[in-house]
Amino acid sequence: MNRRYFHKFRAKQTELDGIKFASKKEAHGYEIQKARQAAGEVLFFIRQTSFHLPGGVRYVCDFTTFDADGTVHFLDYKGMKTESYKAKKRMVEALYPVEIEEL
């Protein structure tokens, strides 16, 4: 039987440059970071940065960018902000010296 997978929040899995993204919004964020890198604003960026939290919980941020001016940004492209996401984000920001930027 051929079953189609549907994301519970209707996110459409998208592929760019041979990379599978969980949503169109995240794929668009990838395109933005690539353009910023080509323009020299971003030296480089990392996808899917993990933060380990108490109780074996893990929070995964969409992108970490290392800007030309020396700043580092943690970016998360969110369509639906679940209670679980909000709790994990608060925990990351309390335990690590970072601020997650929601786009």
Secondary structure as GFF3:
##gff-version 3
##sequence-region A 1 103
A	DSSP	beta_strand	14	16	.	.	.	ID=ss1
A	DSSP	beta_strand	19	21	.	.	.	ID=ss2
A	DSSP	alpha_helix	24	38	.	.	.	ID=ss3
A	DSSP	beta_strand	42	53	.	.	.	ID=ss4
A	DSSP	three_ten_helix	54	56	.	.	.	ID=ss5
A	DSSP	beta_strand	57	67	.	.	.	ID=ss6
A	DSSP	beta_strand	72	76	.	.	.	ID=ss7
A	DSSP	alpha_helix	83	95	.	.	.	ID=ss8
A	DSSP	beta_strand	100	102	.	.	.	ID=ss9
###
